Amino acid sequence: MQKERAKNNRTLTLAEKEIPALRARLLTEEIFLQDKKSFQGQNSGSQNSLQGQNSGGPDLADKIANKILNGDIFKMLPRVPDNFADLIIIDPPYNLSKNFGGLKFNERSEAAYDEYLASWFPAVCKKLKANGSLYICGDWKCSSALQRAVQKELTVMNRITWQREKGRGAKSNWKNGMEDIWFAVKNPDDYYFDVEAVKLKRKVLAPYKVDGKPKDWERAAAGNFRLTHPSNFWDDISVPFWSMPENTDHPTQKPEKLCAKLILASCPKGGLVFDPFLGSGTTAVVAKKLGRAFCGIEINQEYCLWAQKRLERAKGDASIQGYADGVFWERNSLAEQSSGKKKMRK
């Protein structure tokens, strides 16, 4: 049943006639089993075990690059070669009771959540290249568990906190408006990080001059601006909502702008980004828009179809809200961005 939506609602929808073609682009467990010769290197052990990971090879890597693997992580992860990804972005189920399109994740004790992470996180880390980076998202309740899991496998470099202004208020507690992203690498002496690609363009309210010339800022048609180095506190990101074309009905969808920062900072152009909990496809879509390869695992087929449709759309529209002219802009700066574009066209 299609939901009735407001006239200006731009949330992604699927028509029945679109589904067969979109589904045909997915890699499923059935396809892996039917065509074993084409997918050499898979784990020969139990499909429900992440022990004895495969080393894969270039042929297998090529076959799953730019593909969505529709299936359970415990069955699909052994299909992914080790040392596969330049960057891994993980947005796992938080330690909350949540319904993901009919698949329910139940809140559990802290010890049980630690066990849940241990059941797949070490295996995911094996998919990272020797100089690769990893980001994993969480809220205040599971953030400490994520830190413990990451520190066992990688070197933690930082914790990013981003302001997620969307959400319900609380009567007997503080409204939860923040989330964490743990940043870690395999080798702290050898990893990719491009700070120039993720600078933030901010309006200068009190421009400072030296000898009558701007110091660390420049004049533009829309005002005075400064490019600032990114910090580990992000307050410039809007959560997707109904009037944005990137929006889907996924309950915990991350913004394209957020993924763009992670990808531009930590994956070289032409590199590959892997997401083992792909959801509605934001990581894959942004990687495609930014000239990176991608691979993702997602158990919910409807979410996979949404992701595949978003990838098709990205072929003709590589725009990312809040990212323009090679820089990230502050919230509510669309007028300034448009003014800059008009000046360039003159």
Buried (B, 14 or more C-beta within 10 A) or exposed (E): EEEEEEEEEBBBBBEEEBBEEBBEBBBBBEBBEEEEEEBEBBBEEEBEEBEEBBEBEEEBBEBBBBBBBBBBBBBBBBBBBBBBBBBBBBBBBBBEEBEBBEEEBEBBEEEEBBEBBBEBBBBBBBBBBEBBBBBBBBBEBBBBBBBEBBEEBBBBBEBBBBBBEEEEEEEEEEEBEBBBBBBBBBEEEEBBEEEEBBBBBBBBEEBEEEEEEBEEBEEBEBBBBBBEEBEEEBEBBBBBBEEBBBBBBBEBBBBBBBBBBBBBBBBBEEBBBBBBBBBBBBBBBBBBBBEBBBBBBBBBBBBBBBBBBBBBBBEEEEEBBBBBEEBBBBEEBEEBBEBBEEEEEE
